[in-house]
Amino acid sequence: MIQQPTTVTGTFNYATAKYAELIRENPMITMNRVPELVSQFAQEYAATVSEKSNMAKMTPEERELHHQQMIAWIRADSEKMTAVNTAYEAFWKKKQQLTERVDLEVTNARTANQQTGLDSTGFTLVGHLSQVKDWDDSTEVRGIYYKEIETFVQSHTGAERAFCNNHSIRQSVESQQQVSSNKPSNKPPADPLGLAMKNPIPSVHNDFTKGFSESLADALSLDDPSECGLADFGMLEKLQREGITGDDLRNKYRVVVVNAWRNVSVKPLKNMPLAVCNKRTVGTCGELVDAMSQVKGGKITAISAMHNPAHKWSYYPDMRKNEVLLFKTYDSEDVKSRGQLHTAFQPHDTSTSGGEILPPRHSCEVRVLCLLPKEEEPTLQREAALSP
């Protein structure tokens, strides 16, 4: 048996100081116009169908079919696709200018002598075997996995209630030579309309900022929460259906979001694994940048980060189908934490024989919204006891 190295090196894509300056000057700046164009085209598409689509009354399956049909309609229009490709190329070039690539040491969390946990490092790897057979069948994933992972995360966190969002399947078929290169590609990806929930995201980020639960509470105060335009990852509809109110989120519950990330290939994962940063090493030098982004038909404020030498990164090599990586991206009661920075990356020393192509990455990620009773003991005090 080959002994795994205790550390590897990877190239991490951080935001530059120039990016942080642009965001401070204009927090609502939109550098990627593709979502805006798609939203505009979606209105045009709705006018072409025989019956006006009421998205609020659609099932998840109907929404997905509607979206796929709309994307096909856009692709069939050369003028629209020219606008999309032009907008994305401009964004891609700008993004390269605002990205700092840093080679970092990443700890193999399987060999490291460290205690991990959602309330300490912010992440942990646990065993979990799903009954899902076809991860590319959205109906099967919704029908089986959502309840599985809700129950599992609820038990792991001690939450009173847990709600699973819509899921993301990401795939990569890049070769070892391509993904291991330190040099950025000089060409933008070929399919800007297919990027959102397919390709691994190789940039340091966290999905939520400190105002997330208040945004949810504000939305739940509306008769139609969808009117707020919040990218809620499917959470608002479930909360409203279960009778959870905005006042409940403000006064009754500690709101926690746990991301559950797993390899769904039959082969151990070697291509673009996920790296997670020890949350106790984040935010020590003002490196975090809150920026508005458009995703899944709505807007949300997410976190990018400039490089901080204090960051301590870990990953779990060769993840298998019977494992799931849990990491906490939001906690309304943890006044110190800004959530879990994470990114896809490729270890530089990944080796294959004879120049063969690495097995493609095939992963599934969901976010589970957990409602826990408010605690008398602040999380900050508990964190102090757990600090090394």
C-alpha positions as CSV (number, residue, x, y, z in Angstrom):
1,M,0.0,0.0,0.0
2,I,1.4,3.4,-1.0
3,Q,1.7,5.8,1.9
4,Q,0.0,9.1,1.3
5,P,2.0,12.3,1.7
6,T,1.1,14.5,4.7
7,T,1.0,17.6,2.5
8,V,0.7,18.5,-1.1
9,T,1.1,21.8,-3.0
10,G,-1.7,23.5,-5.0
11,T,-2.3,26.7,-6.8
12,F,-5.1,28.8,-5.1
13,N,-7.0,31.6,-6.8
14,Y,-7.5,34.5,-4.5
15,A,-9.0,37.9,-5.1
16,T,-6.6,40.8,-5.5
17,A,-6.5,44.0,-3.5
18,K,-7.7,45.8,-6.7
19,Y,-10.9,43.6,-6.6
20,A,-11.5,44.5,-3.0
21,E,-11.1,48.1,-3.9
22,L,-13.6,47.9,-6.7
23,I,-16.2,46.2,-4.4
24,R,-15.7,48.9,-1.7
25,E,-16.3,51.6,-4.3
26,N,-19.4,49.9,-5.7
27,P,-20.8,47.0,-3.7
28,M,-23.5,46.4,-6.3
29,I,-21.0,46.2,-9.2
30,T,-21.8,43.4,-11.8
31,M,-18.8,42.2,-13.7
32,N,-20.4,39.2,-15.2
33,R,-23.3,40.2,-17.4
34,V,-24.3,36.7,-18.5
35,P,-26.9,36.2,-15.7
36,E,-28.4,39.6,-16.5
37,L,-28.7,38.6,-20.1
38,V,-30.2,35.2,-19.3
39,S,-32.7,36.9,-17.1
40,Q,-33.6,39.3,-19.9
41,F,-33.9,36.5,-22.4
42,A,-36.0,34.5,-19.9
43,Q,-38.7,37.3,-20.0
44,E,-38.7,37.1,-23.8
45,Y,-38.9,33.3,-23.7
46,A,-41.9,33.5,-21.3
47,A,-43.7,35.6,-23.9
48,T,-43.2,33.0,-26.5
49,V,-44.8,30.0,-24.7
50,S,-48.5,29.4,-25.1
51,E,-49.2,29.6,-21.4
52,K,-47.4,32.1,-19.2
53,S,-45.2,30.2,-16.7
54,N,-45.9,30.7,-13.0
55,M,-42.6,29.7,-11.5
56,A,-43.9,29.9,-8.0
57,K,-46.4,27.1,-8.7
58,M,-44.1,24.8,-10.5
59,T,-42.6,21.7,-9.0
60,P,-38.8,21.5,-8.9
61,E,-38.9,19.1,-11.9
62,E,-41.1,21.5,-13.9
63,R,-38.8,24.4,-13.1
64,E,-35.7,22.4,-14.3
65,L,-37.5,21.4,-17.5
66,H,-38.6,25.0,-18.1
67,H,-35.0,26.2,-17.5
68,Q,-33.6,23.6,-19.9
69,Q,-36.1,24.5,-22.6
70,M,-35.3,28.2,-22.2
71,I,-31.5,27.6,-22.4
72,A,-32.1,25.5,-25.6
73,W,-34.1,28.4,-27.0
74,I,-31.3,30.9,-26.3
75,R,-28.7,28.5,-27.8
76,A,-30.7,28.3,-31.0
77,D,-30.5,32.1,-31.5
78,S,-27.1,33.1,-32.9
79,E,-27.6,36.8,-32.0
80,K,-28.3,36.0,-28.4
81,M,-25.4,33.6,-28.2
82,T,-23.1,36.2,-29.6
83,A,-24.1,38.6,-26.9
84,V,-23.6,35.9,-24.2
85,N,-20.2,34.9,-25.4
86,T,-19.1,38.5,-25.8
87,A,-20.2,39.3,-22.3
88,Y,-18.6,36.2,-20.8
89,E,-15.3,36.8,-22.6
90,A,-15.1,40.3,-21.2
91,F,-15.9,39.1,-17.7
92,W,-13.3,36.3,-18.0
93,K,-10.5,38.6,-19.0
94,K,-11.4,41.0,-16.2
95,K,-11.5,38.1,-13.7
96,Q,-8.0,37.0,-14.7
97,Q,-6.7,40.6,-14.0
98,L,-8.4,40.5,-10.5
99,T,-7.1,37.0,-9.5
100,E,-3.9,36.4,-7.5
101,R,-2.6,32.8,-7.9
102,V,-0.7,31.6,-4.9
103,D,1.0,28.2,-4.4
104,L,0.2,26.9,-1.0
105,E,0.8,23.8,1.1
106,V,-2.4,21.8,1.7
107,T,-2.6,19.3,4.6
108,N,-3.7,15.8,3.9
109,A,-6.5,15.6,6.6
110,R,-6.4,11.8,6.5
111,T,-2.8,11.7,7.9
112,A,-2.8,14.9,9.9
113,N,-2.9,14.7,13.7
114,Q,-5.7,17.1,14.2
115,Q,-9.2,17.2,15.6
116,T,-11.8,18.4,13.1
117,G,-15.4,19.5,13.6
118,L,-18.0,21.9,12.5
119,D,-17.5,24.0,15.7
120,S,-13.7,23.9,15.7
121,T,-12.1,23.7,12.2
122,G,-15.4,24.2,10.5
123,F,-15.3,20.9,8.6
124,T,-15.2,17.2,9.1
125,L,-15.3,14.0,7.0
126,V,-17.8,11.4,8.0
127,G,-19.0,8.1,6.6
128,H,-22.4,8.1,4.8
129,L,-23.7,5.6,2.3
130,S,-26.5,6.9,0.1
131,Q,-29.1,4.8,-1.7
132,V,-29.0,6.9,-4.8
133,K,-28.0,4.9,-7.9
134,D,-28.0,7.5,-10.6
135,W,-26.7,10.9,-9.5
136,D,-27.4,12.4,-12.8
137,D,-31.1,11.7,-12.4
138,S,-32.4,14.8,-10.6
139,T,-35.7,13.3,-9.7
140,E,-34.0,10.3,-8.0
141,V,-31.6,12.6,-6.1
142,R,-34.5,14.8,-4.9
143,G,-36.6,11.8,-4.0
144,I,-33.9,9.9,-2.1
145,Y,-30.9,12.0,-1.2
146,Y,-32.6,15.1,0.2
147,K,-34.3,13.2,3.0
148,E,-31.2,11.1,3.6
149,I,-28.9,14.0,4.0
150,E,-31.4,16.2,6.0
151,T,-31.8,13.4,8.5
152,F,-28.0,12.8,8.7
153,V,-27.0,16.4,9.1
154,Q,-29.8,17.0,11.6
155,S,-28.5,14.2,13.7
156,H,-24.9,15.4,13.4
157,T,-25.7,19.0,14.4
158,G,-28.5,18.4,16.9
159,A,-30.8,20.6,14.9
160,E,-34.5,20.7,15.7
161,R,-35.3,20.9,12.0
162,A,-33.3,20.6,8.8
163,F,-34.1,21.6,5.2
164,C,-32.1,20.4,2.2
165,N,-31.8,22.7,-0.8
166,N,-31.6,22.0,-4.5
167,H,-28.4,20.2,-5.4
168,S,-25.4,20.8,-7.6
169,I,-23.7,18.1,-9.7
170,R,-20.3,19.2,-10.9
171,Q,-18.0,17.4,-13.4
172,S,-14.6,17.8,-14.8
173,V,-12.9,15.8,-17.5
174,E,-9.6,17.8,-17.6
175,S,-6.4,15.9,-18.0
176,Q,-3.7,15.7,-15.2
177,Q,-1.5,18.0,-17.3
178,Q,-4.2,20.6,-17.7
179,V,-5.4,20.8,-14.1
180,S,-1.9,20.6,-12.6
181,S,-0.5,23.5,-14.5
182,N,0.3,26.7,-12.7
183,K,-0.4,28.7,-15.8
184,P,-3.9,30.1,-16.3
185,S,-5.5,29.2,-19.6
186,N,-5.5,32.0,-22.2
187,K,-9.0,31.1,-23.4
188,P,-12.3,31.4,-21.5
189,P,-14.4,28.2,-21.0
190,A,-16.3,27.2,-24.2
191,D,-19.8,27.2,-22.7
192,P,-20.8,30.1,-20.5
193,L,-24.4,29.0,-20.3
194,G,-23.4,25.6,-18.9
195,L,-21.0,26.8,-16.3
196,A,-23.1,27.7,-13.3
197,M,-23.7,24.3,-11.8
198,K,-21.4,22.0,-13.8
199,N,-17.8,23.0,-13.6
200,P,-15.7,22.9,-10.4
201,I,-15.2,26.4,-8.9
202,P,-11.4,26.9,-8.5
203,S,-11.6,30.2,-6.5
204,V,-11.5,30.8,-2.8
205,H,-15.0,31.7,-1.5
206,N,-17.7,31.2,1.0
207,D,-21.4,31.0,0.0
208,F,-22.9,33.3,2.7
209,T,-22.2,36.5,4.6
210,K,-23.3,37.4,8.1
211,G,-26.6,38.9,6.9
212,F,-27.9,35.7,5.4
213,S,-30.5,34.8,8.1
214,E,-31.8,38.3,8.2
215,S,-32.3,38.2,4.4
216,L,-34.2,35.0,4.8
217,A,-36.3,36.6,7.6
218,D,-37.1,39.6,5.5
219,A,-38.2,37.4,2.6
220,L,-40.4,35.3,4.8
221,S,-42.2,38.5,5.9
222,L,-43.5,38.9,2.4
223,D,-46.7,37.3,1.1
224,D,-44.6,36.0,-1.8
225,P,-40.9,35.5,-0.7
226,S,-39.8,35.2,-4.3
227,E,-40.5,38.9,-4.8
228,C,-37.3,39.7,-2.9
229,G,-35.2,38.2,-5.6
230,L,-33.0,36.4,-3.1
231,A,-31.0,33.4,-4.3
232,D,-32.1,31.2,-1.4
233,F,-30.9,27.8,-2.9
234,G,-34.5,26.5,-2.5
235,M,-34.8,27.2,1.2
236,L,-37.5,29.8,1.4
237,E,-40.2,27.7,-0.2
238,K,-39.5,24.9,2.3
239,L,-39.4,27.2,5.3
240,Q,-42.7,28.8,4.3
241,R,-44.4,25.5,3.7
242,E,-43.4,24.3,7.2
243,G,-44.7,27.5,8.8
244,I,-41.4,29.0,9.7
245,T,-41.7,32.8,10.0
246,G,-39.2,35.6,9.9
247,D,-39.7,36.2,13.6
248,D,-38.8,32.6,14.2
249,L,-35.5,33.0,12.5
250,R,-34.8,36.2,14.4
251,N,-35.9,35.2,17.9
252,K,-36.3,31.4,18.2
253,Y,-33.6,29.7,16.2
254,R,-29.9,29.6,15.7
255,V,-29.6,29.4,11.9
256,V,-26.8,27.2,10.6
257,V,-26.0,26.1,7.0
258,V,-24.0,22.9,6.5
259,N,-22.7,22.1,3.1
260,A,-22.5,18.4,2.3
261,W,-20.0,17.6,-0.5
262,R,-19.3,14.1,-1.9
263,N,-17.7,12.2,-4.7
264,V,-20.4,10.2,-6.5
265,S,-18.1,8.4,-8.9
266,V,-17.3,4.7,-8.4
267,K,-13.6,5.6,-8.5
268,P,-11.7,7.5,-5.7
269,L,-11.6,11.2,-6.4
270,K,-8.3,12.5,-7.8
271,N,-9.5,15.2,-10.1
272,M,-10.1,18.7,-8.6
273,P,-10.9,17.7,-5.0
274,L,-12.3,20.3,-2.6
275,A,-10.0,22.1,-0.2
276,V,-11.3,23.7,3.0
277,C,-9.7,26.3,5.2
278,N,-9.5,26.0,9.0
279,K,-12.1,28.7,10.0
280,R,-10.0,29.7,13.0
281,T,-7.3,31.0,10.6
282,V,-9.7,33.2,8.6
283,G,-10.5,36.9,8.9
284,T,-7.3,37.8,10.9
285,C,-6.2,40.5,8.5
286,G,-9.3,41.9,7.0
287,E,-8.9,39.8,3.9
288,L,-12.6,38.9,3.3
289,V,-14.6,40.7,0.7
290,D,-18.4,40.6,0.6
291,A,-19.7,40.9,-3.0
292,M,-23.1,40.7,-4.6
293,S,-23.5,37.9,-7.2
294,Q,-26.3,36.5,-9.3
295,V,-27.0,32.8,-9.1
296,K,-30.0,30.5,-9.8
297,G,-32.2,33.4,-10.8
298,G,-31.6,35.6,-7.8
299,K,-29.0,37.7,-6.0
300,I,-27.0,36.8,-2.9
301,T,-24.0,38.3,-1.1
302,A,-21.1,35.9,-1.0
303,I,-17.5,36.1,0.3
304,S,-14.3,36.2,-1.7
305,A,-10.9,36.4,0.0
306,M,-7.6,38.0,-0.6
307,H,-4.5,35.9,0.3
308,N,-3.7,35.7,4.0
309,P,-0.6,33.7,5.0
310,A,-2.4,32.6,8.2
311,H,-4.8,30.5,6.2
312,K,-4.4,26.7,6.9
313,W,-5.9,24.5,4.1
314,S,-6.8,20.8,4.2
315,Y,-8.3,18.3,1.9
316,Y,-9.2,14.6,1.9
317,P,-7.5,12.7,-0.9
318,D,-9.2,9.8,-2.7
319,M,-12.7,10.5,-1.4
320,R,-15.0,7.6,-2.0
321,K,-18.8,7.3,-2.5
322,N,-19.4,6.2,1.1
323,E,-17.9,9.5,2.6
324,V,-19.3,13.0,2.8
325,L,-17.4,16.2,3.7
326,L,-19.5,18.4,5.9
327,F,-18.5,22.1,6.3
328,K,-20.3,25.0,8.0
329,T,-20.8,27.9,5.7
330,Y,-23.1,29.9,8.0
331,D,-23.8,30.3,11.7
332,S,-26.0,33.1,12.9
333,E,-24.8,32.8,16.5
334,D,-21.1,32.6,15.8
335,V,-20.0,36.2,16.0
336,K,-16.4,35.4,15.2
337,S,-16.8,33.1,12.2
338,R,-17.3,34.3,8.6
339,G,-18.0,30.8,7.4
340,Q,-16.0,28.2,5.6
341,L,-13.7,29.2,2.8
342,H,-13.4,26.5,0.2
343,T,-12.2,25.9,-3.3
344,A,-11.6,23.3,-5.9
345,F,-7.9,22.8,-6.6
346,Q,-5.5,20.2,-8.1
347,P,-2.5,18.9,-6.2
348,H,0.6,19.6,-8.2
349,D,2.1,16.2,-7.5
350,T,-0.9,14.2,-8.8
351,S,0.7,11.5,-10.9
352,T,-0.6,9.2,-13.6
353,S,1.3,6.6,-15.6
354,G,1.9,7.0,-19.3
355,G,0.2,10.4,-19.6
356,E,-3.2,8.9,-19.0
357,I,-6.1,11.1,-18.2
358,L,-7.3,11.3,-14.6
359,P,-10.7,9.9,-13.9
360,P,-13.2,12.7,-14.2
361,R,-14.5,14.4,-11.1
362,H,-18.2,13.7,-10.5
363,S,-19.4,15.3,-7.3
364,C,-22.7,16.3,-5.6
365,E,-23.1,19.2,-3.2
366,V,-26.2,20.3,-1.2
367,R,-26.7,22.9,1.5
368,V,-28.7,21.9,4.5
369,L,-30.4,24.7,6.5
370,C,-30.4,23.7,10.2
371,L,-32.6,25.3,12.9
372,L,-31.2,24.9,16.3
373,P,-32.5,26.4,19.6
374,K,-30.8,29.6,20.6
375,E,-28.1,28.9,23.1
376,E,-27.4,30.5,26.4
377,E,-23.6,30.0,25.9
378,P,-22.4,32.0,22.9
379,T,-20.6,30.0,20.2
380,L,-17.6,32.4,20.7
381,Q,-17.1,31.0,24.2
382,R,-17.3,27.4,23.0
383,E,-14.8,28.2,20.3
384,A,-12.3,29.6,22.8
385,A,-12.4,26.3,24.7
386,L,-11.8,24.4,21.4
387,S,-8.9,26.6,20.1
388,P,-5.5,25.0,20.0
